[in-house]
C-alpha cells in the first residue's frame, strides 16, 4: 500500500530552475541572455512598454471585444408567467399588462419564451416569440401577435456617450 509520505514525482521530471547571471563561469553568465547594454539589458522595462509609444492596451478601447451600440435586447417572459396571468383572469396579455404587473420595465422589449406551459386560450401581444412559445400558445387555442418595434424596421438608435453626439 502506498502512503502519502512516499509520493514523489518520477525521476528526471523535476529539474532545478536555471540560475542565470551568477558570473561568467556558469551557463547564462555575464549578460544572462539579455544581450549587451540598452534598456532591455536593465531591469527597468515594464510589461507592455513600447518605447514611449502609446501602448496597444491604451490605443484600442477595451481590447476585449466591443459593446454593440445597436443591440436589440429583449426581456424574456416565459409561458409559466402567462399561465399565472391567465389563471388570475387576464385573457388578453399585452406589453402594457406585463408592465403593470411589473414583469417588464418601462421601455423594455418583450420576448415570450417556451419554458413552462399554457393551458388557457389567451391572446398574447409581444415584440418577439420563440417558435416553441408560439406553438404552445396556438395549441392551447390562443393567438400570438407580434407588436412592431418602437424604432421601426431598421436598427435601433445608438446608445453610449461616444455615439450620441454624432
C-alpha positions in Angstrom: 0.0 0.0 0.0 1.3 3.4 -1.0 1.5 6.1 1.7 1.1 9.8 1.4 4.7 10.5 2.6 6.1 8.1 -0.1 4.6 10.0 -3.0 7.2 11.7 -5.2 7.4 12.7 -8.9 9.1 10.4 -11.4 12.9 10.7 -11.6 14.0 13.3 -14.0 10.6 15.1 -14.3 11.5 17.9 -11.8 14.6 19.9 -12.9 16.1 22.7 -11.0 15.4 26.3 -12.3 18.4 27.7 -14.3 20.1 30.4 -12.2 21.3 33.0 -14.7 23.5 36.0 -14.0 25.8 34.3 -11.5 29.2 35.2 -13.1 30.9 34.1 -16.2 31.6 30.5 -15.1 28.1 29.0 -15.5 25.5 28.9 -18.3 23.8 32.2 -18.7 26.6 34.1 -17.0 27.7 37.7 -17.6 24.8 39.2 -19.6 22.4 36.4 -18.6 20.7 36.2 -22.0 19.8 39.9 -22.2 22.3 40.9 -24.9 24.5 43.9 -24.4 23.6 47.2 -22.9 20.4 49.1 -23.7 17.1 49.3 -21.9 16.3 45.6 -22.3 19.5 44.6 -20.5 18.5 46.5 -17.4 15.6 45.9 -15.0 13.5 48.9 -16.0 11.1 47.8 -18.7 7.5 47.4 -17.6 5.3 44.8 -19.3 3.6 46.2 -22.3 6.0 49.1 -22.6 6.5 50.2 -26.3 9.4 52.6 -26.0 7.2 55.7 -25.2 4.6 55.0 -27.9 1.1 54.8 -26.6 0.7 51.1 -25.7 -1.6 48.8 -27.6 -3.8 48.3 -24.5 -4.5 52.1 -24.4 -4.8 52.6 -28.1 -7.6 50.2 -28.6 -10.7 50.6 -26.4 -11.1 47.8 -24.0 -9.3 45.3 -26.2 -11.7 42.6 -25.3 -14.3 42.7 -28.0 -16.8 45.6 -28.0 -20.3 46.5 -27.0 -22.6 46.7 -29.9 -24.4 50.1 -29.6 -27.2 48.8 -31.9 -28.0 45.6 -29.9 -31.7 44.8 -29.6 -32.2 43.5 -26.0 -35.4 41.6 -25.1 -36.7 40.9 -21.7 -37.7 37.2 -21.5 -41.2 36.3 -20.3 -41.9 32.6 -20.1 -45.2 30.7 -20.7 -45.4 29.9 -17.0 -45.8 33.6 -16.2 -48.5 33.9 -18.9 -50.3 30.9 -17.3 -50.3 32.7 -14.0 -51.8 35.8 -15.6 -54.5 33.6 -17.3 -55.4 32.0 -14.0 -55.9 35.4 -12.5 -58.5 36.2 -15.2 -56.5 38.0 -17.9 -57.3 36.8 -21.4 -55.6 39.5 -23.4 -51.9 39.8 -22.4 -50.3 42.9 -23.9 -47.0 44.6 -23.2 -48.8 47.2 -21.1 -50.4 44.4 -18.9 -46.9 43.0 -18.4 -45.6 46.4 -17.4 -48.5 46.9 -15.0 -47.7 43.5 -13.4 -44.0 44.5 -13.2 -42.8 41.6 -15.3 -41.0 44.1 -17.6 -39.7 47.6 -17.3 -40.9 50.8 -18.8 -39.3 50.9 -22.2 -38.2 47.3 -22.5 -38.9 44.9 -25.4 -40.7 41.7 -24.6 -39.9 38.2 -26.0 -42.1 35.3 -25.0 -40.1 32.1 -24.4 -41.3 28.5 -24.2 -40.4 27.5 -20.6 -43.5 26.2 -18.8 -46.9 25.6 -20.3 -50.1 27.5 -21.0 -53.4 25.7 -21.0 -55.8 28.7 -21.3 -56.7 30.3 -24.6 -55.0 33.7 -24.3 -54.3 36.4 -26.8 -50.7 37.5 -26.4 -49.1 40.6 -27.9 -45.3 40.9 -27.6 -42.3 42.1 -29.6 -41.0 38.6 -30.3 -41.9 35.0 -29.8 -39.8 31.8 -29.7 -41.0 29.1 -32.0 -41.9 26.8 -29.1 -43.8 29.5 -27.3 -45.8 30.4 -30.4 -46.6 26.7 -31.0 -47.7 26.3 -27.3 -50.0 29.3 -27.4 -51.7 28.3 -30.6 -52.1 24.7 -29.4 -53.9 26.0 -26.3 -56.3 27.9 -28.6 -54.8 31.3 -28.2 -53.2 33.8 -30.6 -49.6 35.2 -30.6 -49.4 38.7 -32.2 -46.0 40.4 -32.9 -46.0 44.0 -31.9 -43.8 46.2 -34.1 -40.6 47.5 -32.6 -40.7 51.1 -31.4 -37.8 52.2 -33.6 -39.2 50.8 -36.8 -37.7 48.1 -39.1 -34.1 49.4 -39.1 -31.6 49.3 -36.4 -32.3 51.0 -33.0 -30.8 54.4 -32.2 -27.2 54.2 -31.0 -26.6 54.1 -27.2 -23.4 55.3 -25.4 -21.6 58.6 -25.0 -19.3 58.0 -27.9 -22.2 57.8 -30.3 -24.8 60.2 -29.0 -23.4 63.5 -30.3 -22.9 62.5 -34.0 
